[in-house]
Amino acid sequence: MRELTSTAAAGTSTDVPECWTAKEIAQQPAVLRATQALLDSRSAEIDAFLAPLLADKDLRIVLTGAGSSDFIGQCLAPVLRRALGRRVEAIATTDIVGTPDLALAEDVPTLLVSFGRSGNSPESIAAIAVAGRKLSRLHHLIVTCNASGALAQNDIANSLVISLPEESHDRGFAMTSSFSAMMYCALSTLTGTAAMQDRIGAIADATQGALAAAGPLAAELAQHGFARTIYLGSGPLFGLAREAALKLLELTDGQIATMAETPLGFRHGPKTFVDDSTLVVFFLSNDPLTRRYDLDMLHEMQRDDCAGRILVCDAQGADGADIAPTALQSAGDSDLLFPYVVLPQMFALAASFAHGITPDTPSRSGTVNRVVQGVIIHEGAQ
C-alpha cells in the first residue's frame, strides 16, 4: 500500500499505510465541525421536538446502542444528568433486547436516544420494538451515520431522526469518526446547539492538535510490543476508557489484552493486571475533586514502577502529559472526550499494523463483523 502523506493524514506527522481507518481517524476535526453545522441548520426542528419533552420533570432519557455506540451513552450519561437535571441512563440495546423486564422495568415518560453507525444492527431495531411494547409514553431521538439504514428509514412514531454527514459513516471495521460524530451530535442536541456553537471551534482545534501529537507517539508505542493495555478514567472518561480498550482489542484482533477501569476502582483488584509488559493510560479529569483522585492513582503507579509505561492525557498539561489539549483546561470533561479519544485510536491503528493485521478488516478468522451478524431475535423481542 502507498504511504499517506502528512497532508492526507490531516495533521499526523508520522506516515501510515493508507486505509479507511487512518483516514477516518484523521478526518474527525472536520466531521465534528460539519456535524455542528448540520445541527445548526436543523436547530428549530430539534428545539420544537425536544423542548416539550425536556420540560417534563419525570422524563427518563435512555441512551442506547451496542459496542462503541453503547459507550457513547456511557460517556454522556453522567454529563447529561447534571446538565439537564433529568434522569439519564445508558442502557445497551443488547440489555433492552435480552433482559427487557429489567432494562425497562418502569413505565415512565421516556426519550430513547438510539445510536447506530449503520443503523442496521439487529438489536437496534429490536430495542425500538421492545421499548414500544413496554412503554406507553415513548419518544425517539435517532442518531445515525447512515441515512439509508433501517434506523433512519423506519417509520417510527414520535421520533426525530438525525442522519449525520455522509463522511461520518466509517467504512473501516472499527468506529472512529462515527463514534465522535454521534457523541458530539447527542451532546449538542440535548444540551443546546446554540450553546455548542461557542465550543465547537476549541473542541475541533484541540482534536486536531491531539492528532498531530498522537501520530508519532502511537508509532513508537506500537514498536514496544506491549502485551496488555489498561485505560483509566472517571465519570464520562470511564466510558471513554471502555471505548479505548475496545478499539485496541478490535484492531489487534485480540492480540493485546485490554481493560478499562476508574482510577479509584483500579485498586480493588484490577491493579493485578499490571506487569512490565503493560501500558497504562490515564485520562485526567478537569473536575477539581475528581482530578485529585486521578492524580493520586497516577502518582501511586509512578511510585510502584511496575508498568511497562504510563501515558497521560491531561488538559491541564501537568505531570508531563503526553496529550495536552490545554486550550480546554477550563472546559468540562465532556469536551475532553474528543481530543482524548485520538491517542487510543491512533495507537490501536499502529498496533494493528505492527501485528501484521489489516485495520479495515482486522478479524482474521472472519468471526467478528463490521455490522453484527448471527443475532436471532427471539419471540417476545420482535
Summary of the structure (lengths in Angstrom):
residues: 382
radius of gyration: 20.0
end to end distance: 44.5
largest distance: 57.4
contacts: 1393
relative contact order: 0.15
helix: 49%
strand: 14%
